[in-house]
Amino acid sequence: MLNPSILSKTVQAFIDQHLHDNPAQIILKGSSFEHVSGKELAQQIEGKKRIQKKLPTWFKTRGIYYPPTLNLSQSSSEITANYKAGLLEGHSLIDITGGFGVDDYFFLQKFNRVIYCEQDPDLAEIVRHNLSLLNPLKTPTYIVGNSLDYVKKQTQKIDWIYADPGRRSQADQKIFKLEESEPNILKHLTLLLSKSKKILLKTSPLLDLQMGLEQIQTVQEIHIVAVKNDVKELLWIIGEQSRQKIRIKTVNFGTHRLQTFLSFWGEEKPIQNTYNYPQTYLYEPNSAILKAGLFKKVAKDYNLDKLAVHTHLYTSTQLVDFPGRRFRIIKCLPYNKKNLKSLHLKNAHITTRNFPLSVKQIRRIHRIAEGGEDYLFCTQSFDKNKIIIWCEKIKFNASTA
């Protein structure tokens, strides 16, 4: 339950002043406020600290109330929530898994009517308070209780239903299978499609795309969303009928630019790539493309040679604008202790691809520490020889010269 005493100016000032303190120490020390416990103070400090980069709008808004950290860890970031809202259009949306309400804040900017459903009354009360601060002129309709019961009662079709099912087991273990999530979307898919024109489903990044398509027959689009090369969300747009071509879009929000790549399901398999030894430039796809399994398509679209069938690294003589990391090759050598020693590198960033040794093993054997400006790729060429590629990273605005 929301404790209004936490919202007082003195308590809020205390939270800001002790933002960098250890929450455990706050609990041990106890509280000097009559109606606020040390545990409550620790929760607010820990919550605000956790969302500083993930939810900057929440962080800079005075009076935001923070729930337990589990609710925060499961919520979308502002970057991904804003991206989701950009995919949708219409008049009405029901969020059947409301949570901390981040997605709904952005949905409100696209829809005239947003219905926030949440079973936990305490969390719903917190979200109601926060959204009234963030956008007092436009707030959702709040439904506290079983969202599926609410959906069943709808007499007119909603434009969109949004679902982000819980992915924690009863033993508090992370899960990713659709049938294990709560609610089980597969079990209720017929109901949801009968009450909405389309569904936007957010799933774990660990869910296999092929498995998802086999379980959900009417997927129309899949969006794979990464932030700083870390896949955060798989988004599935589901309609009443399947499309002949299922669109696949990968998105990577980098520090300086947005990388996108488009394909359709099934395009990857028939593509025939060309293979070559490392040339002038080396390319490593971002994590969203790797999750999509578009290893051949990205080479074809950017006119690149692959290093080997199972080595998802690419090369060219001319620099191209690639959705991933780009490197200028300094030297390429057969992998052995003598050759690696000849590079005289005490520090380097090391990556392995299709290679029998791990990065940790390579560091131990060759006594190379992490860091510096040099990059080493230990991999195999198309003729199955182990090689070392010594590179320097090209920044996003580097000259093509």
Buried (B, 14 or more C-beta within 10 A) or exposed (E): EBEEBBBBEEBBEBBEEBBEBEBEEBBEBEBEBEEBBBEBBBBBBBBBBBBEEBBEBBBEEEEBBBBEBEBBEBBBBBBBBBBBBEBBEBEBBBBBBBBBBBBBBBBBEBBEBBBBBBBBEBBBBBBBBBBEBBBEEEBBEBBBEEBBEBBEEBEEEBBBBBBBBBBBEEEEEEBBBBEBBBBEBEEBBEEBBEBBBBBBBBBBBEBBBEEBBEBBEBBBBBBBBBBEBEBBBBBBBBBEEBBEEBBBBBBBBBEEEEBEBEBBBEBBEEBEBEBBBBBEBBBBBBBBBBBBBBBBBBBBBBEBBBBBBEBBBBBBEEBBEBBBBBBBBEEBBEBEEEBBEEBEBEEBBBBBBBBEBEBEEBBEEBEBEEEEEBBBBBBBBBEEEBBBBBBEBBEEEEEEE
